[in-house]
Each structure stands twice: as structure tokens, then as C-alpha cells.
Amino acid sequence: MFGLFSKKNKGVTVYDNIWISEEAKFRACLEMNKANPTTVFIAWFEETRSALENFFQRNSVAKQVHLADRLNADFADKELIFVEHHPLASEEQRKATELGRNEITVLSALSEPLFRLFNGDKIIEMMKKMGINEDEMLENGMITSSIRKAQEEIAKKTTISGSSRSQADWLLNAGIGQQFS
């Protein structure tokens, strides 16, 4: 009647795959592309898009990386991989819904600005001490939950949201970068 006992819609499910470094994440993209050449790689920021395309070129792969804000429903039948998080979960949810997705995979590196805000450097140190190889991927519901909480914190503190060339610029322009340094 009023939906008191119905499950709350949590939106699009996000699967996080995380590496220690951007280089390791890009090597994983290369392997994913080798396994499925029709995979569409999506970046939120031009700096990441350009860096991944250059990485593909250096490895003799002609592969276009798309910007999320320019992507449309024409890719409905393709495997979509986001190669970074947007600082705001609401943007990820909006774009995934717009693309008709119930779930998305996001590849990240602990060296990215979003993670540096929340002690990514300390996590990298700890992982290296534990003997985790740079090319090993981490995937865990607790990590996804932590990322979502970080995005919620960012949303609470954001003064302006707009387009930027990089994740770091976005955080600075939104008034976030200095608050967590």
C-alpha cells in the first residue's frame, strides 16, 4: 500500500576493480581489449581519456576512449567499462541510467586524486608491505562501499559542480581539493 516493506531502489550497481597504479590499470585495459575488442572504454575526464588512448597507441592498439558526457545509447549492445570514478555518485548513476544499464564496472587506481583525498597513499604502502603485486586487482564490496561513502562526503562539501579536464581539477574547482590535503 505505502511501500513500507518494499526494498528501497539503490540505483545502478557499481562493481569496482582497483589497482595500485594507473599504469597497472591501463595494462588491465589492454588485456580486457585483447579479450574483447568491442569493449567500450569510458572516461569522465579528458586527461584520463587522452592518457589511456596514448597508452593503447604505445602498445600498438588503435582504440578510441570515449568521454562519458559525449556517450549516447548507441552503445547499448556493447560492454562498457568506466576507467575512473566521477567524484559524484549521482553523475555515475545518471549516466548509467541514461545508457540503460542496471550495473557498471569502474576501473580505478589508488594513485588517482579521488583516492588520495582519502589516504590512498597509505593503502598503497600497506598493500606493498603485504606483498600485493602492482598488477593484482582488488575487488570487494567493502571497497565499493567506501568509495560510495567518499563520494557522498564529496557531494556534501561540493560548492560547484562543472566540467573539468581532470579529476584533480574537478575536485579543486568544486572546493574539495584543499579540504582533504
C-alpha positions as protocol buffer text, in pm:
chain_id: "A"
residue {
  index: 1
  type: MET
  ca { x: 0 y: 0 z: 0 }
}
residue {
  index: 2
  type: PHE
  ca { x: 255 y: 262 z: 109 }
}
residue {
  index: 3
  type: GLY
  ca { x: 563 y: 59 z: 30 }
}
residue {
  index: 4
  type: LEU
  ca { x: 666 y: 33 z: 395 }
}
residue {
  index: 5
  type: PHE
  ca { x: 810 y: -312 z: 349 }
}
residue {
  index: 6
  type: SER
  ca { x: 934 y: -287 z: -7 }
}
residue {
  index: 7
  type: LYS
  ca { x: 1303 y: -277 z: -84 }
}
residue {
  index: 8
  type: LYS
  ca { x: 1446 y: 65 z: -150 }
}
residue {
  index: 9
  type: ASN
  ca { x: 1586 y: 104 z: -502 }
}
residue {
  index: 10
  type: LYS
  ca { x: 1959 y: 151 z: -457 }
}
residue {
  index: 11
  type: GLY
  ca { x: 2010 y: 252 z: -819 }
}
residue {
  index: 12
  type: VAL
  ca { x: 2267 y: 114 z: -1056 }
}
residue {
  index: 13
  type: THR
  ca { x: 2503 y: -148 z: -911 }
}
residue {
  index: 14
  type: VAL
  ca { x: 2868 y: -47 z: -936 }
}
residue {
  index: 15
  type: TYR
  ca { x: 3145 y: -306 z: -949 }
}
residue {
  index: 16
  type: ASP
  ca { x: 3484 y: -164 z: -857 }
}
residue {
  index: 17
  type: ASN
  ca { x: 3810 y: -309 z: -985 }
}
residue {
  index: 18
  type: ILE
  ca { x: 4110 y: -135 z: -829 }
}
residue {
  index: 19
  type: TRP
  ca { x: 4482 y: -142 z: -894 }
}
residue {
  index: 20
  type: ILE
  ca { x: 4769 y: 25 z: -712 }
}
residue {
  index: 21
  type: SER
  ca { x: 4873 y: 244 z: -1007 }
}
residue {
  index: 22
  type: GLU
  ca { x: 4728 y: 394 z: -1320 }
}
residue {
  index: 23
  type: GLU
  ca { x: 4988 y: 206 z: -1526 }
}
residue {
  index: 24
  type: ALA
  ca { x: 4863 y: -127 z: -1386 }
}
residue {
  index: 25
  type: LYS
  ca { x: 4503 y: -24 z: -1452 }
}
residue {
  index: 26
  type: PHE
  ca { x: 4591 y: 65 z: -1812 }
}
residue {
  index: 27
  type: ARG
  ca { x: 4765 y: -273 z: -1859 }
}
residue {
  index: 28
  type: ALA
  ca { x: 4442 y: -436 z: -1743 }
}
residue {
  index: 29
  type: CYS
  ca { x: 4251 y: -231 z: -2002 }
}
residue {
  index: 30
  type: LEU
  ca { x: 4489 y: -363 z: -2266 }
}
residue {
  index: 31
  type: GLU
  ca { x: 4415 y: -721 z: -2158 }
}
residue {
  index: 32
  type: MET
  ca { x: 4040 y: -655 z: -2150 }
}
residue {
  index: 33
  type: ASN
  ca { x: 4057 y: -514 z: -2500 }
}
residue {
  index: 34
  type: LYS
  ca { x: 4255 y: -817 z: -2616 }
}
residue {
  index: 35
  type: ALA
  ca { x: 3990 y: -1049 z: -2470 }
}
residue {
  index: 36
  type: ASN
  ca { x: 3701 y: -846 z: -2616 }
}
residue {
  index: 37
  type: PRO
  ca { x: 3798 y: -586 z: -2881 }
}
residue {
  index: 38
  type: THR
  ca { x: 3443 y: -446 z: -2888 }
}
residue {
  index: 39
  type: THR
  ca { x: 3469 y: -326 z: -2527 }
}
residue {
  index: 40
  type: VAL
  ca { x: 3398 y: 47 z: -2497 }
}
residue {
  index: 41
  type: PHE
  ca { x: 3622 y: 231 z: -2250 }
}
residue {
  index: 42
  type: ILE
  ca { x: 3474 y: 544 z: -2097 }
}
residue {
  index: 43
  type: ALA
  ca { x: 3648 y: 825 z: -1908 }
}
residue {
  index: 44
  type: TRP
  ca { x: 3487 y: 1111 z: -1719 }
}
residue {
  index: 45
  type: PHE
  ca { x: 3776 y: 1348 z: -1783 }
}
residue {
  index: 46
  type: GLU
  ca { x: 3978 y: 1441 z: -2091 }
}
residue {
  index: 47
  type: GLU
  ca { x: 4311 y: 1388 z: -1915 }
}
residue {
  index: 48
  type: THR
  ca { x: 4228 y: 1023 z: -1845 }
}
residue {
  index: 49
  type: ARG
  ca { x: 4080 y: 969 z: -2191 }
}
residue {
  index: 50
  type: SER
  ca { x: 4393 y: 1104 z: -2355 }
}
residue {
  index: 51
  type: ALA
  ca { x: 4631 y: 910 z: -2127 }
}
residue {
  index: 52
  type: LEU
  ca { x: 4457 y: 577 z: -2196 }
}
residue {
  index: 53
  type: GLU
  ca { x: 4440 y: 639 z: -2571 }
}
residue {
  index: 54
  type: ASN
  ca { x: 4813 y: 722 z: -2570 }
}
residue {
  index: 55
  type: PHE
  ca { x: 4881 y: 403 z: -2371 }
}
residue {
  index: 56
  type: PHE
  ca { x: 4689 y: 200 z: -2629 }
}
residue {
  index: 57
  type: GLN
  ca { x: 4886 y: 366 z: -2913 }
}
residue {
  index: 58
  type: ARG
  ca { x: 5221 y: 296 z: -2743 }
}
residue {
  index: 59
  type: ASN
  ca { x: 5113 y: -69 z: -2732 }
}
residue {
  index: 60
  type: SER
  ca { x: 5011 y: -75 z: -3100 }
}
residue {
  index: 61
  type: VAL
  ca { x: 4637 y: -80 z: -3032 }
}
residue {
  index: 62
  type: ALA
  ca { x: 4411 y: 155 z: -3226 }
}
residue {
  index: 63
  type: LYS
  ca { x: 4140 y: 213 z: -2969 }
}
residue {
  index: 64
  type: GLN
  ca { x: 3921 y: 513 z: -2905 }
}
residue {
  index: 65
  type: VAL
  ca { x: 3836 y: 601 z: -2546 }
}
residue {
  index: 66
  type: HIS
  ca { x: 3505 y: 785 z: -2509 }
}
residue {
  index: 67
  type: LEU
  ca { x: 3415 y: 1071 z: -2278 }
}
residue {
  index: 68
  type: ALA
  ca { x: 3112 y: 992 z: -2062 }
}
residue {
  index: 69
  type: ASP
  ca { x: 2937 y: 1321 z: -2134 }
}
residue {
  index: 70
  type: ARG
  ca { x: 2950 y: 1252 z: -2510 }
}
residue {
  index: 71
  type: LEU
  ca { x: 2833 y: 892 z: -2493 }
}
residue {
  index: 72
  type: ASN
  ca { x: 2480 y: 804 z: -2600 }
}
residue {
  index: 73
  type: ALA
  ca { x: 2255 y: 500 z: -2616 }
}
residue {
  index: 74
  type: ASP
  ca { x: 2419 y: 383 z: -2944 }
}
residue {
  index: 75
  type: PHE
  ca { x: 2643 y: 165 z: -2729 }
}
residue {
  index: 76
  type: ALA
  ca { x: 2358 y: -34 z: -2574 }
}
residue {
  index: 77
  type: ASP
  ca { x: 2481 y: -369 z: -2705 }
}
residue {
  index: 78
  type: LYS
  ca { x: 2848 y: -319 z: -2611 }
}
residue {
  index: 79
  type: GLU
  ca { x: 3042 y: -400 z: -2297 }
}
residue {
  index: 80
  type: LEU
  ca { x: 3103 y: -65 z: -2125 }
}
residue {
  index: 81
  type: ILE
  ca { x: 3393 y: -11 z: -1886 }
}
residue {
  index: 82
  type: PHE
  ca { x: 3437 y: 317 z: -1698 }
}
residue {
  index: 83
  type: VAL
  ca { x: 3807 y: 380 z: -1644 }
}
residue {
  index: 84
  type: GLU
  ca { x: 3764 y: 614 z: -1347 }
}
residue {
  index: 85
  type: HIS
  ca { x: 3504 y: 728 z: -1099 }
}
residue {
  index: 86
  type: HIS
  ca { x: 3328 y: 1058 z: -1124 }
}
residue {
  index: 87
  type: PRO
  ca { x: 3364 y: 1233 z: -786 }
}
residue {
  index: 88
  type: LEU
  ca { x: 2984 y: 1240 z: -760 }
}
residue {
  index: 89
  type: ALA
  ca { x: 2800 y: 908 z: -749 }
}
residue {
  index: 90
  type: SER
  ca { x: 2488 y: 1086 z: -877 }
}
residue {
  index: 91
  type: GLU
  ca { x: 2667 y: 1154 z: -1207 }
}
residue {
  index: 92
  type: GLU
  ca { x: 2760 y: 787 z: -1243 }
}
residue {
  index: 93
  type: GLN
  ca { x: 2405 y: 682 z: -1165 }
}
residue {
  index: 94
  type: ARG
  ca { x: 2262 y: 935 z: -1411 }
}
residue {
  index: 95
  type: LYS
  ca { x: 2490 y: 827 z: -1697 }
}
residue {
  index: 96
  type: ALA
  ca { x: 2441 y: 453 z: -1636 }
}
residue {
  index: 97
  type: THR
  ca { x: 2063 y: 500 z: -1630 }
}
residue {
  index: 98
  type: GLU
  ca { x: 2081 y: 712 z: -1946 }
}
residue {
  index: 99
  type: LEU
  ca { x: 2272 y: 426 z: -2112 }
}
residue {
  index: 100
  type: GLY
  ca { x: 2011 y: 175 z: -1996 }
}
residue {
  index: 101
  type: ARG
  ca { x: 2243 y: -7 z: -1754 }
}
residue {
  index: 102
  type: ASN
  ca { x: 2148 y: -175 z: -1427 }
}
residue {
  index: 103
  type: GLU
  ca { x: 2514 y: -225 z: -1341 }
}
residue {
  index: 104
  type: ILE
  ca { x: 2851 y: -81 z: -1441 }
}
residue {
  index: 105
  type: THR
  ca { x: 3213 y: -169 z: -1388 }
}
residue {
  index: 106
  type: VAL
  ca { x: 3453 y: 105 z: -1285 }
}
residue {
  index: 107
  type: LEU
  ca { x: 3831 y: 62 z: -1302 }
}
residue {
  index: 108
  type: SER
  ca { x: 4033 y: 275 z: -1062 }
}
residue {
  index: 109
  type: ALA
  ca { x: 4384 y: 322 z: -932 }
}
residue {
  index: 110
  type: LEU
  ca { x: 4469 y: 410 z: -574 }
}
residue {
  index: 111
  type: SER
  ca { x: 4702 y: 678 z: -712 }
}
residue {
  index: 112
  type: GLU
  ca { x: 4406 y: 878 z: -852 }
}
residue {
  index: 113
  type: PRO
  ca { x: 4311 y: 1213 z: -689 }
}
residue {
  index: 114
  type: LEU
  ca { x: 3982 y: 1076 z: -557 }
}
residue {
  index: 115
  type: PHE
  ca { x: 4167 y: 810 z: -357 }
}
residue {
  index: 116
  type: ARG
  ca { x: 4445 y: 1046 z: -248 }
}
residue {
  index: 117
  type: LEU
  ca { x: 4180 y: 1252 z: -72 }
}
residue {
  index: 118
  type: PHE
  ca { x: 4105 y: 954 z: 146 }
}
residue {
  index: 119
  type: ASN
  ca { x: 4455 y: 825 z: 222 }
}
residue {
  index: 120
  type: GLY
  ca { x: 4505 y: 618 z: -94 }
}
residue {
  index: 121
  type: ASP
  ca { x: 4882 y: 659 z: -47 }
}
residue {
  index: 122
  type: LYS
  ca { x: 4865 y: 483 z: 291 }
}
residue {
  index: 123
  type: ILE
  ca { x: 4662 y: 199 z: 139 }
}
residue {
  index: 124
  type: ILE
  ca { x: 4925 y: 163 z: -136 }
}
residue {
  index: 125
  type: GLU
  ca { x: 5201 y: 140 z: 129 }
}
residue {
  index: 126
  type: MET
  ca { x: 5006 y: -120 z: 325 }
}
residue {
  index: 127
  type: MET
  ca { x: 4935 y: -327 z: 12 }
}
residue {
  index: 128
  type: LYS
  ca { x: 5302 y: -325 z: -86 }
}
residue {
  index: 129
  type: LYS
  ca { x: 5403 y: -434 z: 265 }
}
residue {
  index: 130
  type: MET
  ca { x: 5156 y: -721 z: 236 }
}
residue {
  index: 131
  type: GLY
  ca { x: 5329 y: -828 z: -85 }
}
residue {
  index: 132
  type: ILE
  ca { x: 5043 y: -746 z: -320 }
}
residue {
  index: 133
  type: ASN
  ca { x: 5171 y: -719 z: -675 }
}
residue {
  index: 134
  type: GLU
  ca { x: 5102 y: -395 z: -862 }
}
residue {
  index: 135
  type: ASP
  ca { x: 4914 y: -586 z: -1135 }
}
residue {
  index: 136
  type: GLU
  ca { x: 4681 y: -758 z: -890 }
}
residue {
  index: 137
  type: MET
  ca { x: 4327 y: -628 z: -895 }
}
residue {
  index: 138
  type: LEU
  ca { x: 4129 y: -566 z: -580 }
}
residue {
  index: 139
  type: GLU
  ca { x: 3755 y: -619 z: -583 }
}
residue {
  index: 140
  type: ASN
  ca { x: 3547 y: -621 z: -269 }
}
residue {
  index: 141
  type: GLY
  ca { x: 3207 y: -494 z: -161 }
}
residue {
  index: 142
  type: MET
  ca { x: 3369 y: -308 z: 129 }
}
residue {
  index: 143
  type: ILE
  ca { x: 3586 y: -114 z: -117 }
}
residue {
  index: 144
  type: THR
  ca { x: 3282 y: -22 z: -325 }
}
residue {
  index: 145
  type: SER
  ca { x: 3100 y: 86 z: -11 }
}
residue {
  index: 146
  type: SER
  ca { x: 3398 y: 301 z: 96 }
}
residue {
  index: 147
  type: ILE
  ca { x: 3413 y: 467 z: -244 }
}
residue {
  index: 148
  type: ARG
  ca { x: 3040 y: 542 z: -230 }
}
residue {
  index: 149
  type: LYS
  ca { x: 3079 y: 697 z: 118 }
}
residue {
  index: 150
  type: ALA
  ca { x: 3370 y: 909 z: -9 }
}
residue {
  index: 151
  type: GLN
  ca { x: 3154 y: 1027 z: -300 }
}
residue {
  index: 152
  type: GLU
  ca { x: 2877 y: 1115 z: -54 }
}
residue {
  index: 153
  type: GLU
  ca { x: 3127 y: 1319 z: 153 }
}
residue {
  index: 154
  type: ILE
  ca { x: 3238 y: 1498 z: -162 }
}
residue {
  index: 155
  type: ALA
  ca { x: 2876 y: 1570 z: -258 }
}
residue {
  index: 156
  type: LYS
  ca { x: 2814 y: 1726 z: 85 }
}
residue {
  index: 157
  type: LYS
  ca { x: 3118 y: 1953 z: 53 }
}
residue {
  index: 158
  type: THR
  ca { x: 3090 y: 2044 z: -314 }
}
residue {
  index: 159
  type: THR
  ca { x: 3031 y: 2411 z: -373 }
}
residue {
  index: 160
  type: ILE
  ca { x: 3016 y: 2397 z: -754 }
}
residue {
  index: 161
  type: SER
  ca { x: 2995 y: 2110 z: -998 }
}
residue {
  index: 162
  type: GLY
  ca { x: 3108 y: 2161 z: -1354 }
}
residue {
  index: 163
  type: SER
  ca { x: 3322 y: 2015 z: -1624 }
}
residue {
  index: 164
  type: SER
  ca { x: 3698 y: 1994 z: -1584 }
}
residue {
  index: 165
  type: ARG
  ca { x: 3991 y: 1850 z: -1773 }
}
residue {
  index: 166
  type: SER
  ca { x: 4091 y: 1612 z: -1492 }
}
residue {
  index: 167
  type: GLN
  ca { x: 3962 y: 1457 z: -1173 }
}
residue {
  index: 168
  type: ALA
  ca { x: 4209 y: 1669 z: -973 }
}
residue {
  index: 169
  type: ASP
  ca { x: 4088 y: 1990 z: -1142 }
}
residue {
  index: 170
  type: TRP
  ca { x: 3725 y: 1894 z: -1079 }
}
residue {
  index: 171
  type: LEU
  ca { x: 3794 y: 1844 z: -709 }
}
residue {
  index: 172
  type: LEU
  ca { x: 3979 y: 2177 z: -683 }
}
residue {
  index: 173
  type: ASN
  ca { x: 3711 y: 2365 z: -880 }
}
residue {
  index: 174
  type: ALA
  ca { x: 3442 y: 2213 z: -660 }
}
residue {
  index: 175
  type: GLY
  ca { x: 3620 y: 2342 z: -350 }
}
residue {
  index: 176
  type: ILE
  ca { x: 3716 y: 1994 z: -233 }
}
residue {
  index: 177
  type: GLY
  ca { x: 4087 y: 1951 z: -304 }
}
residue {
  index: 178
  type: GLN
  ca { x: 4218 y: 2173 z: -29 }
}
residue {
  index: 179
  type: GLN
  ca { x: 3978 y: 2040 z: 236 }
}
residue {
  index: 180
  type: PHE
  ca { x: 4135 y: 1693 z: 243 }
}
residue {
  index: 181
  type: SER
  ca { x: 4504 y: 1768 z: 189 }
}
